[in-house]
């Protein structure tokens, strides 16, 4: 925990070991006076509830590729966070359609007209998934 000496802004990122009540006492003083303020910060654990992948649908030509725009994680305390595409895993239901680090590629030899990419994200042993539906057009 740090305090900006010019603004007085307190900055603190709690660790997992600090979940629960944390008692804080701050004392300030100059040559003439001092003051102390005590308070408790309660750190709650957030739980991953879902992810959203955008876009939800793509149209890709055979031999082409497109990149997923974003993956957003949603938590039980009504907060959200952007997730790096490289932090996710990807699975395709078609052999000639692949996804790596958010880039979906369609082989030039692909005979399928559609594919589904399942995007998974794991945090604190909780895994959530979402899908991208891919329409494949002629090359």
N, C-alpha and C positions, 0 to 999 in steps of 0.2 A: 504494500500500500504506500502510495506517495502522495504528498501534498505540494501543489505548486505554490512556491513562496510568494509569488506575485499576485495570483488570483485566489488562492485558497481552495482551488478545485482538488477534490480527492479523486485519485485514480486507483482502481484495484480490480484485478481479475482473479476471482477465487479459484482455487484448485479443487479437485474432487474431495480431498481430505477436509476441506472447509465447509462441506455441506452441513447445514444446521445453523445453530446460533453462534455468532462471532461477536464477542464484546470488544468494543473499541473505545479507547480513551485518548483524546487529543488535548494537549496542553500547549498553549501559546504564551509567549512572554516577551517583554522588552525590558529595558533598564528599570522601568517604574512599576509595571503591572504584569499580572499573569491571569490566565483564565483556563479552566478545564471544562471540556464537554465530553460526556459519556453517552454512548448509544450502542444499540445492538443491530447488527446486520444479519438477516436471516437469508441464507443461501439455499435455494431449492434446486433439486435435481429436475432437469427437463427430460422428457421422454419423446423420442421420435415417433410421430403418429402417422405420417404419410410423406410421399414425395410427389412432385408434379414435374413432368418432363414437357418441355415446349420445343418445337411444335408437337402436337399430338398426331399429326398426319404429315406425310411428305410424298411428293411425286418425284421419282428419280429415274433417269434414263439408264438403260443398260450400259455398263461401262462407266457410269458416273457415280458421284458421291455428294452428300450434303452433311452439314454439321448440325447437331442438336444445338439449339439456341441457349437453353438453360435447364438446370435441374435445381428445384427449390425444395428444401426440407421444411416440414411443418412440425411443430412441437405442441405438447399438451398445455403449454402456458400461453397459447395464442401468439407465439413468435415464429419467425421463419428465418431461414438462412440460405444464401446461394451456395451450391455445392460445386466444387471443381469437377469438370467432366472426367478428369483422370481419376477421381475418387470413386467412380461408379464402375460397376461391371455390366457387361452387355451380353445378351444371348439372342440369337436369331432362330426363327423356326424354319429357315430355308438355308441350305448349304451355300448357295451362291450369293447370299446377302450377308455381309459381315458388319460388325461395329466395333470400333476401337477408339477409346478416348473421346467418344461423342461423335465420331465421323462414321456415317453409315455409307457403305459402298456396295454397289451392285455389279456383279461380274458381267462382262460383255456376253458371256455364254448363258446367262440366266434365262431359263425357260418359263419361270414363274411370273404371274401377273401381280402378285401381292406378297408381302411378308410382314411379320410382326417382330419388332425388336423389343425385348424386355430389358428395362434398365433397373438395376438394383443398387441400393445404397445401404451400407451397414454402419451403425453407430452404437456403441455400447451393447454389442451382441443383439441388436434389434435390426432386422432387415426389412426394408420397404421397397416395393416395386411399382413401376408404372410402364406403360407401353407406348411405342410409336408405331403407327400403322403406315406401311410403305406401299405405295402404288408404283408398279414398275412399268415403264413405257418402252417401246422399241428404240433401238439405238440408231 
